[in-house]
Amino acid sequence: LLFIDVHGNGVRSPLCGGALVTPRHVLTAAHCTFSGNRSLTPEAFVARLGEHDYLSTDDGANPVDEPVVHIERHAQFNPRTYLNDVAVLKLRRPVPLSKDIALICLPYGSLQTDEYQSRMANIAGWGELYYGGPSSASLQDTRIPIQSLDTCKESFKRTSITFTDHYLCAGSLKGDKDACRGDSGGPLMLLDDQQRFTIIGITSFGRRCAEPGYPGVYTRVAKYLDWIQPRLV
């Protein structure tokens, strides 16, 4: 969970999600590192790891807050089409791993070329419970189906976005489950037989939230492994 202090006055508010890919690096969406068209500095961010309910201190969680010291956002990020919506945040120091703080796997091996079509994936976040509604103070999660690229193109054909395989679409077309505002940057995950999560998408954008006929759109992580890996140092 990424908190942000835009005005530098110590007042922090939850902004986006993210996923811990090394003890010191968080994978998130590039658009989370902007305020309007102004790029934010690392000092504005604090990453909170291992949180459940950020308004409660007796929820059983033992969260760790770690300042962000460096932001690597994709140089070709396009804020109009959300192409290349990926960023790596470096934390001040490595966070201790625990039952509540674990690393997520990157999609190597067969998952690097998998289309994931029709598979069920998990999303999680603290975003709005419905479009324009209140954000959730406690972590919400759900399972959603991954849609084909053709389905995605059809859904968004009236937009100016040219859908390539750098995007990934997921969510019920009935409009019952979806990510929402505040979930941006969070992971779209697959659970394997060993109960390990692999991040295959980064929550990027959608049409409102759970709008019938419109899946949510994610950055396809497998297409960015060559960009991500050298930045995890």
Buried (B, 14 or more C-beta within 10 A) or exposed (E): BBBBBEEEEEEBEBBBBBBBBBBBBBBBBBBBBBEEEEEBEBEBBBBBBBBBBBEEEEBEBEBBBBEBBEBBBBEEBEEEBBBBBBBBBBBBEEBEEEEBBEBBBBBEEEBEEBEBEEEEBBBBBBBBEEBEEEBBBEBBEBEBBBBBBEBBBEBBEEEEBEBEEBBBBBBBBEBEBBBBBBBBBBBBBBEEEEEEBBBBBBBBBBBEBBBEEBBBBBBBBBBBEEBBEEBBE
